[in-house]
């Protein structure tokens, strides 16, 4: 069996970088630690930018991710979306368009994309707005036949998630990042990479 080389560029905000995680892994580090395919080498490059909304993400991903890709590897793009567009007062329609532009650009380069949606916070009113944004992101992604991992819906009323945020000033800690990693691993990660899930 031919040995595969998969090169993964991950773009997103501070949650992608694992900010506030005492183990310094975040959700991505935990996911990668559980991904050890027999017939493939996985090279992952994390390109996090704190406080970034979809507008800035759409503006930088090609140059930054493109520098990590190679003609001799299978290239994948991982997008960790945030709730920052709510603060930037970007309309849901604009947020959809920004993500659509990224996905369409990736498709033109024959790059398979996995999108991890924004997780909920503790503010009920903000979560109401974020629910709409997450649903819009999911719609844009799945319409284009890419993989979307919804973290908002399963974590919204999750007791451990909420207590972890409360204990860490509104950001995930070890437990929260572990929950996000579990969702990514069990909702399309291995299928997206085209490698068998561990038994």
Secondary structure as UniProt FT lines:
FT   STRAND          4..12
FT   TURN            14..20
FT   TURN            22..23
FT   HELIX           26..33
FT   STRAND          40..48
FT   TURN            50..51
FT   HELIX           54..66
FT   TURN            67..68
FT   TURN            71..72
FT   STRAND          74..80
FT   HELIX           84..87
FT   TURN            88..89
FT   HELIX           92..108
FT   TURN            109..110
FT   STRAND          112..116
FT   HELIX           124..143
FT   TURN            144..145
FT   STRAND          147..149
FT   HELIX           152..155
FT   TURN            156..157
FT   HELIX           159..167
FT   TURN            168..170
FT   HELIX           174..184
FT   HELIX           185..189
FT   HELIX           190..193
//
